[in-house]
Amino acid sequence: MLGPPERALIARLWARKLDQDARKLPQSERHRNLEPYSAEFVCALACTLRAKRLLEIGGSSGISTVALAAAARTTGGRLLSIEIEAVRQAEARETIRALGLSEQVEFVLADAAAALPRESGVEFALIDCEKDDYIRFFDMLRLAPGAVVVADNILSHGLTDYVAHVRAKAGVQSVTLAIGKGLEVATVGTR
């Protein structure tokens, strides 16, 4: 679970993100992070599920990485953090190191399309990347039975195509939660 050090770092990263938005920086210069309430939720959910093989697609500068690394610490698991932007991932690495969570995280600097085929048995996945890639990356996940996949920005970006795609899959149960910018939480198969 998240403790005071993790919450403090998440608050700092979030304040910076809000400042970037307020200054209307170009999208390429803004950090795109999971909202703090969403981070709390994904951490608690991964812990409740006792997920040991965690994966995130799009860690940006580290809010989701902190949340999922803290969950991995609790469950005795490991997080694979895939990010395509080197500068953002470097910051996430430093944040994780500062929190003493390095043992829980493996960082992969790559397009998720290249990294996902090498991973299997994922028990918990977070998708928070380019919105046009959500469906493709969901379909590329090699999940353990009963795995949970959480996708961010469902309500803020009107990702109805993703929701319909996931819900049309056999053996998938899914619900949209109005947490942060909207989370789609899907359970795939049974444990």
DOVEXTOR-364167 format. One line per 10 residues: number of its first residue (from 1); their letters; for each residue y, x negated, z of N, C-alpha, C. Coordinates in pm, 1 decimal. Layout:
! residues N
NUM	a	Y,X,Z,Y,X,Z,Y,X,Z | ... $
! end
This chain:
! residues 191
1	mlgpperali	-118.3,-84.4,0.0,0.0,0.0,0.0,125.2,-89.2,0.0 | 235.5,-28.4,-37.8,361.0,-102.8,-39.1,413.5,-120.9,102.0 | 458.3,-241.8,130.5,519.4,-270.9,258.5,667.7,-296.2,240.9 | 738.3,-326.5,350.8,882.8,-351.5,341.8,922.7,-459.0,241.1 | 851.6,-572.9,229.8,894.7,-672.8,130.8,885.4,-620.0,-13.0 | 776.2,-549.0,-42.6,760.5,-494.0,-178.1,866.5,-388.3,-206.8 | 890.9,-301.7,-110.2,992.3,-196.7,-130.0,1131.2,-257.0,-149.2 | 1163.1,-362.6,-75.5,1294.1,-426.9,-88.4,1311.3,-488.2,-227.5 | 1207.5,-554.1,-277.6,1216.6,-612.5,-411.8,1225.1,-504.6,-519.0 | 1149.0,-398.0,-502.5,1156.5,-286.2,-597.4,1297.1,-227.4,-596.4 $
11	arlwarkldq	1356.4,-209.5,-479.4,1492.2,-154.9,-470.0,1593.3,-245.6,-539.6 | 1577.8,-375.9,-523.8,1668.5,-470.6,-589.4,1655.8,-463.2,-741.7 | 1531.2,-462.0,-791.0,1509.0,-452.7,-935.2,1561.5,-320.8,-991.3 | 1543.6,-213.6,-916.4,1589.6,-82.3,-962.8,1742.3,-76.0,-965.7 | 1807.8,-131.4,-864.4,1954.8,-133.2,-862.7,2008.4,-209.5,-983.1 | 1943.3,-319.2,-1018.2,1986.2,-395.0,-1134.6,1967.6,-314.2,-1262.4 | 1855.5,-245.0,-1274.2,1829.9,-162.1,-1391.1,1935.9,-52.5,-1404.5 | 1971.8,10.7,-1293.5,2074.9,115.3,-1297.2,2210.5,57.1,-1336.3 | 2240.0,-63.5,-1289.8,2364.3,-130.6,-1328.1,2364.9,-160.9,-1478.2 | 2252.9,-206.3,-1531.0,2243.4,-232.1,-1675.0,2266.9,-104.1,-1755.0 $
21	darklpqser	2209.0,5.2,-1707.8,2228.7,134.1,-1775.4,2374.4,177.2,-1768.7 | 2436.1,162.0,-1650.8,2575.9,203.3,-1632.1,2670.3,122.4,-1720.6 | 2636.8,-4.0,-1741.0,2719.9,-88.8,-1827.6,2688.2,-68.5,-1976.0 | 2592.1,18.9,-2003.1,2553.5,52.7,-2140.7,2516.3,-70.4,-2224.0 | 2441.5,-158.6,-2160.5,2391.3,-275.5,-2233.9,2301.4,-228.1,-2347.3 | 2292.5,-306.3,-2454.6,2198.4,-271.1,-2560.7,2056.7,-259.5,-2502.9 | 1977.7,-169.7,-2557.9,1842.4,-144.9,-2507.5,1761.1,-274.2,-2496.6 | 1779.8,-365.2,-2590.0,1703.7,-490.0,-2588.7,1738.6,-579.2,-2469.4 | 1853.8,-556.9,-2407.8,1896.5,-637.4,-2293.5,1869.1,-568.6,-2159.4 | 1826.5,-444.2,-2164.5,1799.3,-370.7,-2040.2,1654.1,-388.7,-1999.1 $
31	hrnlepysae	1635.1,-397.1,-1869.1,1499.7,-399.3,-1816.4,1452.9,-254.9,-1806.6 | 1332.4,-232.0,-1851.6,1277.8,-96.3,-1851.7,1166.5,-92.6,-1748.5 | 1198.0,-32.3,-1636.5,1105.3,-35.4,-1524.4,1065.8,104.3,-1478.4 | 951.2,109.3,-1415.3,903.0,228.9,-1348.2,998.3,261.8,-1234.2 | 1025.3,389.6,-1215.5,1113.4,430.5,-1105.6,1045.1,406.4,-970.2 | 1123.3,381.7,-865.4,1063.4,353.6,-733.8,967.1,460.8,-683.5 | 1000.1,590.2,-699.3,907.3,694.5,-653.1,777.5,691.7,-733.1 | 789.2,662.9,-860.9,669.3,652.1,-944.3,586.0,531.5,-902.1 | 652.7,421.5,-866.0,582.3,302.2,-818.1,505.1,333.0,-689.7 | 568.9,402.9,-599.2,500.5,443.2,-474.7,377.0,526.5,-507.4 $
41	fvcalactlr	393.7,620.2,-600.3,282.9,708.5,-636.2,166.4,631.3,-697.6 | 193.8,546.3,-797.3,82.5,476.0,-862.6,12.7,381.0,-765.5 | 88.1,320.6,-676.6,26.5,234.4,-575.5,-66.1,316.0,-484.8 | -16.3,427.2,-433.8,-96.4,511.9,-344.9,-219.2,567.0,-416.7 | -203.0,609.0,-543.3,-315.2,664.1,-617.8,-422.3,558.2,-642.6 | -382.2,439.6,-686.2,-479.4,332.3,-710.2,-551.7,294.6,-580.8 | -478.4,294.0,-469.3,-541.8,263.9,-340.0,-641.1,373.2,-300.9 | -601.0,497.9,-317.7,-687.9,611.1,-282.9,-816.3,608.3,-364.4 | -804.8,570.4,-490.9,-921.8,562.2,-579.2,-1005.6,437.1,-553.5 | -952.1,346.4,-473.1,-1016.6,217.1,-445.1,-1042.2,138.9,-574.5 $
51	akrlleiggs	-947.5,150.4,-666.6,-960.9,83.4,-796.5,-954.9,-67.8,-778.9 | -1050.4,-135.1,-839.0,-1055.6,-281.4,-831.8,-1016.2,-346.9,-963.4 | -1034.0,-277.6,-1074.7,-996.4,-330.8,-1206.4,-878.3,-249.1,-1257.2 | -758.9,-304.0,-1233.9,-634.7,-235.8,-1269.9,-572.5,-303.8,-1390.9 | -500.1,-225.4,-1470.7,-438.3,-277.9,-1591.1,-305.4,-207.0,-1612.2 | -205.7,-282.7,-1653.8,-79.5,-220.3,-1693.1,-41.7,-270.1,-1831.4 | 7.3,-176.7,-1911.0,56.9,-208.4,-2043.9,207.4,-189.9,-2038.8 | 280.1,-301.2,-2036.1,425.3,-296.4,-2026.8,473.4,-311.0,-1883.6 | 469.7,-430.9,-1832.0,513.2,-455.4,-1694.3,661.9,-478.1,-1679.8 | 731.9,-502.5,-1789.6,874.1,-536.1,-1789.9,900.5,-644.8,-1686.6 $
61	sgistvalaa	1003.6,-626.8,-1604.6,1038.8,-731.5,-1509.4,974.4,-713.2,-1372.2 | 886.2,-613.7,-1358.3,798.9,-619.4,-1243.5,786.5,-507.3,-1143.6 | 856.3,-396.1,-1154.8,840.9,-291.4,-1052.9,697.0,-239.3,-1051.7 | 644.5,-202.9,-1168.0,507.0,-152.4,-1171.3,408.2,-262.7,-1134.2 | 439.5,-384.7,-1170.2,351.2,-497.5,-1137.9,341.7,-514.9,-986.6 | 453.5,-504.5,-918.2,453.5,-513.7,-771.4,367.8,-402.3,-712.7 | 387.6,-279.7,-760.0,314.5,-165.2,-705.4,164.2,-180.1,-725.9 | 124.1,-219.2,-846.0,-18.9,-229.7,-874.6,-81.3,-354.1,-812.7 | -5.4,-461.9,-798.3,-56.3,-580.9,-728.9,-77.7,-550.4,-580.5 | 13.9,-473.9,-522.2,-2.7,-433.7,-382.1,-127.6,-347.0,-366.6 $
71	aarttggrll	-151.9,-258.8,-463.2,-273.2,-176.9,-459.6,-396.9,-266.0,-470.5 | -392.8,-362.6,-561.9,-506.3,-453.9,-578.7,-532.1,-533.4,-450.8 | -425.8,-572.3,-383.3,-442.0,-643.4,-254.7,-517.0,-553.7,-156.3 | -480.7,-426.8,-151.4,-543.6,-332.1,-59.1,-689.7,-307.3,-93.3 | -720.9,-296.9,-222.3,-857.4,-261.8,-263.5,-947.8,-382.5,-284.1 | -889.5,-502.6,-277.2,-967.2,-622.1,-307.1,-990.1,-637.9,-456.6 | -899.6,-580.5,-534.4,-913.0,-583.0,-679.5,-820.1,-682.0,-745.9 | -802.3,-660.2,-876.6,-720.1,-750.3,-957.8,-649.0,-668.7,-1064.4 | -525.2,-705.7,-1091.3,-443.0,-640.8,-1192.6,-428.7,-731.9,-1313.2 | -449.6,-676.2,-1431.8,-417.5,-743.3,-1556.4,-287.4,-682.6,-1606.1 $
81	sieieavrqa	-182.4,-764.0,-1613.0,-49.3,-718.3,-1653.6,-19.9,-769.2,-1794.2 | -10.2,-675.5,-1889.2,16.0,-711.2,-2029.0,161.2,-679.1,-2060.8 | 232.9,-779.5,-2107.4,374.6,-763.7,-2144.8,398.5,-847.8,-2269.4 | 479.0,-795.4,-2360.3,506.1,-866.3,-2486.1,635.2,-948.6,-2479.4 | 723.4,-919.6,-2382.9,852.7,-987.1,-2370.1,841.2,-1102.6,-2270.2 | 855.2,-1225.0,-2318.5,833.9,-1344.2,-2234.9,931.1,-1354.2,-2117.7 | 1057.9,-1326.2,-2139.9,1157.9,-1340.2,-2033.2,1130.5,-1239.8,-1922.0 | 1099.4,-1118.1,-1958.9,1069.9,-1016.0,-1857.4,944.7,-1051.8,-1779.4 | 842.1,-1098.2,-1850.2,720.3,-1133.6,-1779.3,741.7,-1253.7,-1686.9 | 824.1,-1347.9,-1727.9,853.6,-1463.8,-1642.1,917.3,-1417.4,-1511.3 $
91	earetiralg	1006.6,-1320.1,-1520.0,1066.9,-1266.8,-1397.2,962.7,-1196.7,-1311.5 | 875.3,-1119.0,-1374.2,770.4,-1050.7,-1298.0,680.1,-1152.7,-1228.6 | 646.3,-1260.5,-1298.0,564.0,-1367.1,-1237.6,631.2,-1423.4,-1111.9 | 761.1,-1450.0,-1123.1,834.6,-1505.2,-1008.9,838.6,-1405.5,-893.2 | 859.4,-1279.8,-924.3,862.0,-1176.0,-820.9,727.8,-1168.4,-749.4 | 621.2,-1168.4,-826.6,486.3,-1161.3,-768.9,458.2,-1285.1,-683.7 | 499.6,-1401.3,-732.6,481.7,-1524.4,-655.0,557.1,-1517.1,-522.5 | 682.5,-1469.5,-528.0,765.3,-1460.0,-407.5,704.7,-1366.0,-303.4 | 631.9,-1265.9,-349.2,568.2,-1170.9,-257.6,430.0,-1216.8,-211.1 | 383.1,-1329.7,-263.1,250.7,-1378.4,-224.8,137.5,-1297.0,-285.4 $
101	lseqvefvla	161.6,-1238.2,-401.1,61.0,-1153.1,-465.3,-1.6,-1217.6,-589.6 | 22.4,-1345.2,-610.1,-25.6,-1411.9,-731.8,-177.0,-1404.6,-749.3 | -250.3,-1407.7,-640.6,-397.1,-1402.7,-648.7,-446.7,-1268.9,-702.9 | -364.1,-1165.3,-695.7,-405.5,-1032.7,-739.1,-372.0,-1003.4,-885.4 | -297.3,-1091.9,-952.2,-246.9,-1059.4,-1085.8,-282.4,-1167.4,-1187.7 | -329.9,-1121.9,-1302.1,-344.4,-1207.9,-1418.8,-243.1,-1158.7,-1521.0 | -153.0,-1245.2,-1562.8,-50.6,-1209.6,-1660.7,-98.3,-1246.9,-1800.9 | -79.6,-1154.4,-1894.2,-111.2,-1179.3,-2034.6,14.6,-1151.7,-2114.2 | 63.4,-1253.7,-2182.8,180.7,-1240.4,-2269.2,129.7,-1217.1,-2410.6 | 130.1,-1090.2,-2451.5,73.1,-1055.8,-2582.5,104.9,-910.4,-2614.3 $
111	daaaalpres	83.8,-876.6,-2739.5,83.3,-736.9,-2780.0,-43.7,-676.9,-2721.0 | -32.3,-561.5,-2659.0,-148.8,-498.6,-2597.1,-260.2,-473.8,-2697.8 | -225.8,-451.0,-2824.4,-328.3,-428.0,-2926.0,-421.9,-547.6,-2938.7 | -372.0,-666.9,-2913.3,-455.8,-786.8,-2919.0,-532.6,-808.8,-2789.0 | -475.4,-769.3,-2676.5,-536.2,-795.9,-2546.0,-638.1,-689.8,-2502.9 | -615.5,-564.3,-2536.8,-701.2,-456.9,-2485.8,-848.5,-466.0,-2527.7 | -879.4,-508.6,-2650.3,-1021.4,-514.4,-2687.7,-1105.1,-608.1,-2601.1 | -1041.5,-701.1,-2531.4,-1114.8,-796.2,-2446.1,-1143.3,-740.6,-2307.4 | -1085.0,-625.9,-2273.3,-1098.1,-572.1,-2138.0,-1188.7,-450.2,-2136.7 | -1275.3,-443.1,-2036.9,-1361.1,-325.2,-2022.6,-1378.7,-294.4,-1874.9 $
121	gvefalidce	-1427.8,-176.4,-1846.7,-1452.6,-137.0,-1708.9,-1326.5,-112.9,-1628.4 | -1216.1,-83.2,-1695.4,-1088.3,-59.5,-1626.9,-1099.8,69.7,-1546.7 | -1059.8,63.1,-1420.3,-1067.7,179.3,-1331.4,-933.9,250.7,-1316.0 | -825.6,178.0,-1339.2,-691.6,237.8,-1326.5,-600.9,169.4,-1427.6 | -534.5,248.7,-1510.8,-444.1,192.1,-1611.4,-310.2,263.5,-1605.9 | -205.6,186.7,-1626.7,-69.7,240.4,-1637.7,-18.1,205.6,-1775.9 | 27.8,307.4,-1848.5,88.2,287.2,-1979.8,238.0,312.0,-1965.5 | 318.6,208.7,-1991.3,464.5,217.7,-1981.6,524.8,116.7,-2079.7 | 507.9,146.6,-2207.3,549.0,54.2,-2313.4,628.2,132.5,-2417.7 | 629.4,85.1,-2541.3,695.0,159.4,-2647.8,623.6,293.6,-2663.3 $
131	kddyirffdm	700.6,399.8,-2666.0,643.4,534.4,-2661.6,555.2,565.3,-2782.7 | 586.7,507.5,-2897.7,505.2,529.9,-3017.9,365.7,469.9,-3004.6 | 345.9,383.2,-2907.7,216.5,316.8,-2889.9,125.5,385.2,-2787.6 | 174.7,483.8,-2717.0,96.2,543.8,-2608.4,-40.6,592.8,-2656.0 | -43.5,672.8,-2761.4,-170.4,730.0,-2807.9,-265.0,618.8,-2852.2 | -214.6,527.4,-2930.9,-298.1,416.7,-2980.6,-356.3,336.1,-2865.5 | -273.7,302.1,-2767.0,-323.4,221.4,-2656.0,-417.7,300.5,-2565.8 | -390.9,430.0,-2545.8,-484.0,512.2,-2467.6,-621.9,507.2,-2532.7 | -626.1,522.8,-2664.4,-753.3,523.3,-2735.4,-821.9,386.8,-2733.8 | -746.7,280.9,-2715.5,-805.4,146.2,-2711.8,-861.1,108.9,-2574.3 $
141	lrlapgavvv	-823.3,181.9,-2470.3,-869.6,148.8,-2336.5,-1021.1,162.1,-2327.1 | -1083.5,64.0,-2265.7,-1227.6,67.6,-2240.0,-1242.7,89.0,-2089.7 | -1263.5,214.6,-2054.5,-1253.1,258.4,-1916.0,-1389.1,274.0,-1848.6 | -1389.2,254.9,-1717.6,-1506.2,285.5,-1636.4,-1515.3,437.0,-1620.5 | -1635.1,491.2,-1597.3,-1645.9,634.9,-1571.7,-1558.0,675.5,-1452.9 | -1481.7,782.7,-1469.7,-1394.2,830.8,-1363.5,-1261.6,758.0,-1353.8 | -1233.2,674.0,-1451.8,-1106.2,599.0,-1450.1,-987.5,694.2,-1458.0 | -874.9,645.8,-1407.1,-749.7,720.9,-1412.6,-650.1,643.5,-1496.9 | -585.1,714.7,-1588.0,-481.1,657.7,-1672.5,-352.0,733.0,-1644.0 | -248.9,659.4,-1605.1,-117.1,717.1,-1578.8,-22.2,669.4,-1688.1 $
151	adnilshglt	51.0,762.6,-1747.7,151.9,728.3,-1848.2,287.8,772.2,-1796.7 | 387.4,683.8,-1808.3,523.0,710.8,-1759.3,609.4,769.1,-1871.2 | 722.6,825.6,-1832.7,825.8,876.8,-1924.3,783.4,1001.7,-2000.7 | 688.8,1074.8,-1950.2,637.5,1192.4,-2020.1,745.7,1298.8,-2036.2 | 820.6,1327.5,-1930.3,924.7,1431.0,-1936.7,1053.5,1378.9,-1996.9 | 1094.4,1258.8,-1960.0,1222.6,1205.3,-2007.4,1223.2,1181.8,-2158.1 | 1107.4,1151.3,-2214.7,1098.4,1122.0,-2357.8,1025.9,1230.9,-2436.6 | 994.6,1342.1,-2369.8,930.5,1453.4,-2438.3,802.6,1414.3,-2509.9 | 713.9,1346.5,-2441.0,593.3,1292.7,-2503.9,482.1,1398.1,-2512.9 | 513.5,1509.9,-2574.6,418.0,1620.4,-2586.5,300.2,1584.3,-2676.1 $
161	dyvahvraka	321.3,1500.1,-2776.7,210.0,1458.3,-2863.5,106.9,1378.9,-2784.1 | 153.9,1290.4,-2696.2,62.3,1213.4,-2612.5,-15.8,1307.1,-2520.7 | 54.7,1398.8,-2455.6,-10.3,1491.8,-2362.4,-117.0,1573.4,-2436.0 | -82.7,1626.8,-2552.4,-178.4,1706.4,-2629.5,-298.6,1621.4,-2671.1 | -273.6,1498.7,-2711.8,-381.2,1408.4,-2753.8,-478.2,1381.9,-2638.9 | -424.9,1348.7,-2523.5,-509.0,1318.0,-2407.6,-588.9,1440.8,-2365.2 | -523.4,1554.8,-2361.1,-590.9,1676.3,-2315.2,-695.0,1727.5,-2413.9 | -686.9,1685.9,-2538.3,-784.9,1726.9,-2638.5,-912.3,1642.8,-2632.0 | -909.4,1534.4,-2558.7,-1025.4,1445.6,-2548.5,-1133.9,1509.6,-2461.4 | -1258.7,1499.3,-2506.5,-1370.9,1549.7,-2427.6,-1382.4,1470.4,-2298.4 $
171	gvqsvtlaig	-1405.8,1539.5,-2189.0,-1427.3,1474.0,-2060.9,-1301.8,1427.3,-1990.8 | -1184.4,1465.6,-2041.6,-1058.1,1424.4,-1980.0,-992.9,1544.5,-1911.0 | -952.5,1522.7,-1788.6,-872.2,1619.9,-1713.6,-736.0,1556.1,-1693.5 | -628.8,1630.2,-1723.6,-496.5,1568.8,-1720.1,-392.8,1667.8,-1667.9 | -292.5,1611.9,-1600.5,-183.9,1693.7,-1545.9,-53.1,1615.8,-1555.6 | 56.1,1687.7,-1582.3,188.0,1626.6,-1583.8,252.7,1647.0,-1447.7 | 301.8,1539.3,-1388.8,369.5,1545.7,-1259.1,517.0,1512.1,-1277.6 | 602.1,1589.5,-1214.3,746.9,1567.2,-1222.7,789.7,1464.9,-1118.2 | 733.5,1347.0,-1128.6,768.7,1234.6,-1042.3,842.4,1135.1,-1130.9 | 956.4,1085.8,-1085.7,1033.8,993.1,-1166.6,1069.9,1057.1,-1299.1 $
181	kglevatvgt	1035.3,989.8,-1407.3,1065.9,1040.9,-1541.0,950.2,1119.6,-1600.4 | 854.3,1154.9,-1515.0,739.0,1232.8,-1557.4,618.4,1144.2,-1578.4 | 511.8,1174.1,-1506.9,386.7,1098.6,-1516.9,276.4,1190.1,-1566.1 | 202.2,1144.8,-1664.0,80.3,1214.2,-1705.7,-35.5,1140.7,-1640.6 | -111.5,1211.7,-1558.5,-222.5,1152.2,-1485.5,-351.3,1211.4,-1541.2 | -431.2,1125.9,-1602.3,-554.8,1169.7,-1667.0,-674.8,1102.6,-1602.6 | -775.5,1181.8,-1573.5,-903.7,1130.4,-1526.0,-1001.6,1137.8,-1642.5 | -1069.2,1027.8,-1669.3,-1156.9,1017.9,-1784.8,-1301.9,1010.1,-1737.6 | -1380.8,1113.5,-1766.0,-1520.8,1116.1,-1722.5,-1531.3,1133.8,-1573.9 | -1648.9,1104.1,-1519.3,-1672.3,1121.0,-1376.3,-1726.6,992.4,-1318.6 $
191	r	-1702.5,974.3,-1191.6,-1754.3,855.2,-1120.7,-1894.7,879.9,-1072.6 $
! end
